Amino acid sequence: MAITYNNLYLDTRQRLRRAGVEAAQLEAREILCYAADKTREQFFRDSSLYVSSEVEKRVESLVQRRLAGEPVAYIIGEWEFYGLPLDLSRDVLIPRSDTEVLAERAIALARAAGEGARVLDLCAGSGCVGLAVASQVPTCRVVLADVSEAALRLCKQNVRRNGLNARVTCVLADALESPSSSLWDFDVIACNPPYIPTGDLPGLDVSVRDYEPWLALDGGEDGLKFYRAIAGKWSSALRLGGTLLFEVGMGQAPDVELILGMNGYENVQTFQDTRGIWRVVEGTANR
Protein backbone atom coordinates (compact mmCIF):
# COMPACT_ATOMS: atom_id res chain seq x y z
CA MET A 1 0.00 0.00 0.00
CA ALA A 2 1.35 3.43 -0.98
CA ILE A 3 2.43 5.72 1.85
CA THR A 4 3.27 9.43 1.83
CA TYR A 5 6.56 10.90 3.04
CA ASN A 6 4.73 12.47 5.96
CA ASN A 7 3.13 9.20 7.05
CA LEU A 8 6.43 7.34 6.73
CA TYR A 9 8.09 10.06 8.78
CA LEU A 10 5.42 9.83 11.51
CA ASP A 11 5.72 6.04 11.59
CA THR A 12 9.54 6.22 11.79
CA ARG A 13 9.39 8.81 14.55
CA GLN A 14 7.00 6.64 16.56
CA ARG A 15 9.25 3.57 16.20
CA LEU A 16 12.29 5.51 17.37
CA ARG A 17 10.37 6.99 20.30
CA ARG A 18 9.20 3.54 21.38
CA ALA A 19 12.85 2.44 21.32
CA GLY A 20 13.75 5.27 23.70
CA VAL A 21 15.49 7.55 21.18
CA GLU A 22 15.37 11.04 22.73
CA ALA A 23 15.73 13.00 19.49
CA ALA A 24 13.26 10.80 17.59
CA GLN A 25 11.77 13.72 15.63
CA LEU A 26 15.13 14.99 14.38
CA GLU A 27 16.49 11.53 13.67
CA ALA A 28 13.41 10.37 11.76
CA ARG A 29 13.66 13.42 9.52
CA GLU A 30 17.38 12.92 8.91
CA ILE A 31 16.86 9.23 8.05
CA LEU A 32 14.12 10.03 5.53
CA CYS A 33 16.06 12.88 3.92
CA TYR A 34 19.11 10.64 3.56
CA ALA A 35 17.13 7.66 2.20
CA ALA A 36 15.29 9.83 -0.33
CA ASP A 37 18.35 12.00 -1.16
CA LYS A 38 16.39 15.14 -0.34
CA THR A 39 17.28 18.34 1.48
CA ARG A 40 15.09 19.26 4.46
CA GLU A 41 13.34 21.87 2.30
CA GLN A 42 12.61 19.28 -0.42
CA PHE A 43 11.38 16.82 2.19
CA PHE A 44 8.89 19.31 3.66
CA ARG A 45 7.81 20.37 0.17
CA ASP A 46 7.19 16.75 -0.87
CA SER A 47 5.64 15.53 2.39
CA SER A 48 2.26 14.79 0.79
CA LEU A 49 3.78 12.82 -2.12
CA TYR A 50 3.92 9.04 -2.19
CA VAL A 51 7.18 7.27 -1.36
CA SER A 52 8.66 4.80 -3.86
CA SER A 53 9.11 1.20 -2.70
CA GLU A 54 12.90 1.62 -3.06
CA VAL A 55 12.96 4.56 -0.64
CA GLU A 56 10.66 2.69 1.75
CA LYS A 57 13.06 -0.28 1.77
CA ARG A 58 16.03 2.04 2.29
CA VAL A 59 14.31 3.71 5.26
CA GLU A 60 13.54 0.31 6.79
CA SER A 61 17.20 -0.75 6.48
CA LEU A 62 18.41 2.50 8.07
CA VAL A 63 15.87 2.28 10.90
CA GLN A 64 17.00 -1.28 11.68
CA ARG A 65 20.60 -0.04 11.96
CA ARG A 66 19.48 2.75 14.30
CA LEU A 67 17.42 0.38 16.45
CA ALA A 68 20.53 -1.84 16.75
CA GLY A 69 22.32 1.12 18.34
CA GLU A 70 24.20 2.79 15.48
CA PRO A 71 23.98 6.59 15.79
CA VAL A 72 22.17 8.41 12.98
CA ALA A 73 25.14 10.72 12.42
CA TYR A 74 27.31 7.74 11.44
CA ILE A 75 24.54 6.17 9.37
CA ILE A 76 24.14 9.30 7.21
CA GLY A 77 27.80 10.36 7.41
CA GLU A 78 27.21 13.95 8.46
CA TRP A 79 25.88 16.12 11.27
CA GLU A 80 25.31 19.79 12.00
CA PHE A 81 27.12 21.82 14.65
CA TYR A 82 26.66 25.54 15.29
CA GLY A 83 24.80 25.79 11.98
CA LEU A 84 27.64 24.18 10.01
CA PRO A 85 27.23 20.93 8.03
CA LEU A 86 30.06 18.52 8.90
CA ASP A 87 31.21 15.26 7.32
CA LEU A 88 31.47 12.50 9.94
CA SER A 89 32.86 8.99 10.27
CA ARG A 90 33.45 6.58 13.11
CA ASP A 91 36.99 7.99 13.39
CA VAL A 92 35.64 10.99 15.32
CA LEU A 93 33.09 11.75 18.03
CA ILE A 94 29.68 13.03 16.99
CA PRO A 95 29.44 16.78 17.83
CA ARG A 96 26.95 17.34 20.64
CA SER A 97 24.98 20.39 21.67
CA ASP A 98 26.83 20.42 25.04
CA THR A 99 29.99 21.38 23.15
CA GLU A 100 28.38 24.57 21.81
CA VAL A 101 29.24 26.15 25.20
CA LEU A 102 32.93 25.57 24.45
CA ALA A 103 32.47 27.04 20.96
CA GLU A 104 30.60 30.07 22.33
CA ARG A 105 33.36 30.87 24.84
CA ALA A 106 36.05 30.46 22.17
CA ILE A 107 34.09 32.75 19.80
CA ALA A 108 33.69 35.42 22.51
CA LEU A 109 37.41 35.31 23.38
CA ALA A 110 38.48 35.36 19.72
CA ARG A 111 36.31 38.43 19.13
CA ALA A 112 37.76 40.13 22.21
CA ALA A 113 41.31 39.41 20.99
CA GLY A 114 40.59 41.52 17.89
CA GLU A 115 41.99 41.51 14.36
CA GLY A 116 44.26 38.57 13.58
CA ALA A 117 43.33 36.53 16.67
CA ARG A 118 44.85 33.03 16.66
CA VAL A 119 42.77 30.08 17.88
CA LEU A 120 43.83 26.44 18.34
CA ASP A 121 41.25 23.65 18.46
CA LEU A 122 43.22 20.89 20.22
CA CYS A 123 41.85 17.29 20.04
CA ALA A 124 39.82 18.69 17.14
CA GLY A 125 38.05 15.50 15.99
CA SER A 126 35.69 16.64 13.23
CA GLY A 127 36.96 20.22 13.66
CA CYS A 128 33.56 21.36 14.88
CA VAL A 129 34.73 23.85 17.55
CA GLY A 130 37.45 25.51 15.50
CA LEU A 131 35.24 25.74 12.43
CA ALA A 132 32.44 27.32 14.48
CA VAL A 133 34.94 29.96 15.64
CA ALA A 134 36.25 30.59 12.12
CA SER A 135 32.71 30.91 10.75
CA GLN A 136 31.69 33.45 13.41
CA VAL A 137 34.90 35.50 13.70
CA PRO A 138 36.01 36.40 10.15
CA THR A 139 39.14 38.25 11.32
CA CYS A 140 40.68 35.26 13.15
CA ARG A 141 42.89 32.39 12.06
CA VAL A 142 42.29 28.85 13.32
CA VAL A 143 44.45 25.72 13.61
CA LEU A 144 42.78 22.30 13.98
CA ALA A 145 45.07 19.78 15.70
CA ASP A 146 44.56 16.08 16.37
CA VAL A 147 46.73 12.99 16.92
CA SER A 148 44.56 10.92 14.54
CA GLU A 149 45.38 11.15 10.84
CA ALA A 150 41.88 9.89 10.01
CA ALA A 151 40.39 12.73 12.08
CA LEU A 152 42.60 15.26 10.30
CA ARG A 153 41.39 14.00 6.92
CA LEU A 154 37.83 14.72 8.08
CA CYS A 155 38.90 18.13 9.39
CA LYS A 156 40.27 19.00 5.96
CA GLN A 157 37.04 17.84 4.29
CA ASN A 158 35.02 20.00 6.67
CA VAL A 159 37.25 23.04 6.14
CA ARG A 160 36.64 22.71 2.38
CA ARG A 161 32.94 21.95 2.78
CA ASN A 162 32.42 25.19 4.71
CA GLY A 163 34.65 27.33 2.49
CA LEU A 164 37.12 28.20 5.24
CA ASN A 165 40.40 27.14 3.56
CA ALA A 166 41.82 30.67 3.64
CA ARG A 167 41.81 30.92 7.43
CA VAL A 168 41.90 27.36 8.81
CA THR A 169 44.82 24.92 8.74
CA CYS A 170 45.11 21.35 10.04
CA VAL A 171 48.13 19.86 11.85
CA LEU A 172 49.05 16.53 13.43
CA ALA A 173 49.72 17.00 17.17
CA ASP A 174 49.62 14.83 20.29
CA ALA A 175 47.92 16.71 23.14
CA LEU A 176 49.77 14.57 25.70
CA GLU A 177 53.15 15.82 24.46
CA SER A 178 54.63 19.33 24.46
CA PRO A 179 53.68 21.38 21.39
CA SER A 180 56.11 21.79 18.51
CA SER A 181 57.77 25.19 18.07
CA SER A 182 55.43 25.89 15.14
CA LEU A 183 52.43 25.97 17.51
CA TRP A 184 52.76 29.20 19.49
CA ASP A 185 51.29 32.61 20.24
CA PHE A 186 47.64 31.56 20.37
CA ASP A 187 45.06 33.86 21.95
CA VAL A 188 42.77 30.89 22.61
CA ILE A 189 43.29 27.14 22.94
CA ALA A 190 39.93 25.33 23.01
CA CYS A 191 40.01 21.64 23.85
CA ASN A 192 37.38 18.92 24.20
CA PRO A 193 39.68 16.08 25.27
CA PRO A 194 38.91 12.44 26.06
CA TYR A 195 37.55 12.53 29.62
CA ILE A 196 35.77 9.24 30.36
CA PRO A 197 37.58 7.21 33.06
CA THR A 198 38.92 4.00 31.47
CA GLY A 199 36.90 1.80 33.82
CA ASP A 200 33.65 3.50 32.82
CA LEU A 201 33.99 2.82 29.08
CA PRO A 202 32.42 -0.70 29.09
CA GLY A 203 29.33 0.70 30.85
CA LEU A 204 28.61 3.45 28.32
CA ASP A 205 25.44 3.41 26.22
CA VAL A 206 25.77 0.97 23.31
CA SER A 207 25.53 3.83 20.77
CA VAL A 208 28.70 5.33 22.26
CA ARG A 209 30.57 2.22 23.46
CA ASP A 210 30.23 0.19 20.27
CA TYR A 211 30.42 2.96 17.67
CA GLU A 212 32.38 6.03 18.81
CA PRO A 213 36.21 5.88 18.85
CA TRP A 214 37.62 4.91 22.26
CA LEU A 215 40.73 6.96 21.41
CA ALA A 216 38.52 10.06 21.69
CA LEU A 217 36.78 8.87 24.88
CA ASP A 218 39.43 7.32 27.13
CA GLY A 219 40.67 9.92 29.64
CA GLY A 220 42.82 7.52 31.67
CA GLU A 221 42.22 5.99 35.07
CA ASP A 222 40.42 9.00 36.59
CA GLY A 223 39.41 10.75 33.35
CA LEU A 224 41.79 13.66 34.01
CA LYS A 225 44.94 12.52 32.15
CA PHE A 226 44.54 14.99 29.27
CA TYR A 227 43.70 17.96 31.50
CA ARG A 228 46.90 17.45 33.50
CA ALA A 229 49.08 17.02 30.41
CA ILE A 230 47.64 19.96 28.45
CA ALA A 231 47.57 22.38 31.40
CA GLY A 232 51.18 21.45 32.20
CA LYS A 233 52.67 21.34 28.69
CA TRP A 234 50.69 23.65 26.41
CA SER A 235 50.94 27.01 28.18
CA SER A 236 53.99 27.69 25.97
CA ALA A 237 51.65 27.74 22.96
CA LEU A 238 49.58 30.57 24.49
CA ARG A 239 50.57 34.21 24.38
CA LEU A 240 50.70 36.05 27.72
CA GLY A 241 47.08 36.67 28.69
CA GLY A 242 45.80 33.96 26.32
CA THR A 243 43.08 31.58 27.49
CA LEU A 244 42.98 27.79 27.77
CA LEU A 245 39.41 26.45 27.53
CA PHE A 246 38.37 22.90 28.40
CA GLU A 247 35.12 21.02 28.00
CA VAL A 248 34.68 18.75 31.04
CA GLY A 249 32.50 15.80 31.96
CA MET A 250 29.78 15.90 34.59
CA GLY A 251 31.31 16.48 38.03
CA GLN A 252 34.84 17.10 36.72
CA ALA A 253 34.82 20.92 36.87
CA PRO A 254 36.27 21.27 40.44
CA ASP A 255 39.17 18.93 39.61
CA VAL A 256 39.95 20.76 36.36
CA GLU A 257 39.74 24.15 38.10
CA LEU A 258 42.33 22.84 40.58
CA ILE A 259 44.57 21.52 37.78
CA LEU A 260 44.55 24.92 36.07
CA GLY A 261 45.30 26.72 39.33
CA MET A 262 48.18 24.37 40.15
CA ASN A 263 49.68 25.06 36.72
CA GLY A 264 49.69 28.82 37.21
CA TYR A 265 46.58 29.80 35.27
CA GLU A 266 44.69 32.81 36.59
CA ASN A 267 41.07 34.05 36.39
CA VAL A 268 39.80 30.45 36.42
CA GLN A 269 36.09 30.41 35.53
CA THR A 270 33.48 27.73 34.88
CA PHE A 271 30.38 27.89 32.65
CA GLN A 272 27.18 25.83 32.58
CA ASP A 273 25.58 24.16 29.57
CA THR A 274 21.87 24.42 28.77
CA ARG A 275 21.09 21.60 31.22
CA GLY A 276 22.81 23.39 34.11
CA ILE A 277 25.88 21.11 34.08
CA TRP A 278 29.24 22.83 34.67
CA ARG A 279 30.64 22.14 31.21
CA VAL A 280 33.51 24.53 30.39
CA VAL A 281 36.48 25.50 32.57
CA GLU A 282 38.90 28.21 31.45
CA GLY A 283 42.00 29.94 32.75
CA THR A 284 44.35 32.70 31.60
CA ALA A 285 48.07 32.12 30.99
CA ASN A 286 50.28 34.45 33.01
CA ARG A 287 53.66 33.30 31.72
C-alpha positions, -999 to 999 in steps of 0.1 A, spaced: 0 0 0 14 34 -10 24 57 18 33 94 18 66 109 30 47 125 60 31 92 71 64 73 67 81 101 88 54 98 115 57 60 116 95 62 118 94 88 145 70 66 166 92 36 162 123 55 174 104 70 203 92 35 214 128 24 213 137 53 237 155 76 212 154 110 227 157 130 195 133 108 176 118 137 156 151 150 144 165 115 137 134 104 118 137 134 95 174 129 89 169 92 80 141 100 55 161 129 39 191 106 36 171 77 22 153 98 -3 183 120 -12 164 151 -3 173 183 15 151 193 45 133 219 23 126 193 -4 114 168 22 89 193 37 78 204 2 72 167 -9 56 155 24 23 148 8 38 128 -21 39 90 -22 72 73 -14 87 48 -39 91 12 -27 129 16 -31 130 46 -6 107 27 17 131 -3 18 160 20 23 143 37 53 135 3 68 172 -8 65 184 25 81 159 23 109 170 -13 117 206 0 120 195 28 143 174 4 165 205 -18 168 223 11 183 242 28 155 240 66 158 222 84 130 251 107 124 273 77 114 245 62 94 241 93 72 278 104 74 272 139 85 259 161 113 253 198 120 271 218 147 267 255 153 248 258 120 276 242 100 272 209 80 301 185 89 312 153 73 315 125 99 329 90 103 334 66 131 370 80 134 356 110 153 331 118 180 297 130 170 294 168 178 270 173 206 250 204 217 268 204 250 300 214 231 284 246 218 292 261 252 329 256 245 325 270 210 306 301 223 334 309 248 360 305 222 341 327 198 337 354 225 374 353 234 385 354 197 363 384 191 378 401 222 413 394 210 406 415 179 420 415 144 443 386 136 433 365 167 448 330 167 428 301 179 438 264 183 412 236 185 432 209 202 418 173 200 398 187 171 381 155 160 357 166 132 370 202 137 336 214 149 347 238 175 375 255 155 352 257 124 324 273 145 349 300 156 362 306 121 327 309 108 317 335 134 349 355 137 360 364 101 391 382 113 407 353 132 429 324 121 423 289 133 444 257 136 428 223 140 451 198 157 446 161 164 467 130 169 446 109 145 454 112 108 419 99 100 404 127 121 426 153 103 414 140 69 378 147 81 389 181 94 403 190 60 370 178 43 350 200 67 373 230 61 366 227 24 329 220 28 324 252 47 346 273 25 371 282 52 404 271 36 418 307 36 418 309 74 419 274 88 448 249 87 451 213 100 481 199 118 491 165 134 497 170 172 496 148 203 479 167 231 498 146 257 531 158 245 546 193 245 537 214 214 561 218 185 578 252 181 554 259 151 524 260 175 528 292 195 513 326 202 476 316 204 451 339 219 428 309 226 433 271 229 399 253 230 400 216 238 374 189 242 397 161 253 389 124 261 375 125 296 358 92 304 376 72 331 389 40 315 369 18 338 336 35 328 340 28 291 324 -7 291 293 7 308 286 34 283 254 34 262 258 10 233 255 38 208 287 53 223 306 22 235 302 2 203 304 30 177 324 60 188 362 59 189 376 49 223 407 70 214 385 101 217 368 89 249 394 73 271 407 99 296 428 75 317 422 60 351 404 90 366 394 107 334 418 137 340 449 125 321 445 150 293 437 180 315 469 175 335 491 170 304 476 200 285 476 224 314 512 214 322 527 213 287 507 237 264 509 270 282 540 277 260 516 277 230 496 306 245 506 342 244 507 360 277 471 367 287 458 340 263 431 316 275 430 278 278 394 264 275 384 229 284 351 210 280 347 187 310 325 158 320 298 159 346 313 165 380 348 171 367 348 209 369 363 213 404 392 189 396 400 208 364 397 241 381 423 228 406 446 215 378 445 249 361 453 267 393 482 244 402 497 251 367 497 288 372 466 298 353 447 328 366 411 340 364 398 305 364 361 304 355 335 277 349 304 279 327 272 258 326 256 242 296 219 244 288 211 216 312 228 234 341 259 211 341 292 228 347 306 221 312 335 245 304 365 255 326 389 282 315 420 299 328 444 327 316 481 321 310 503 345 330 537 333 317 
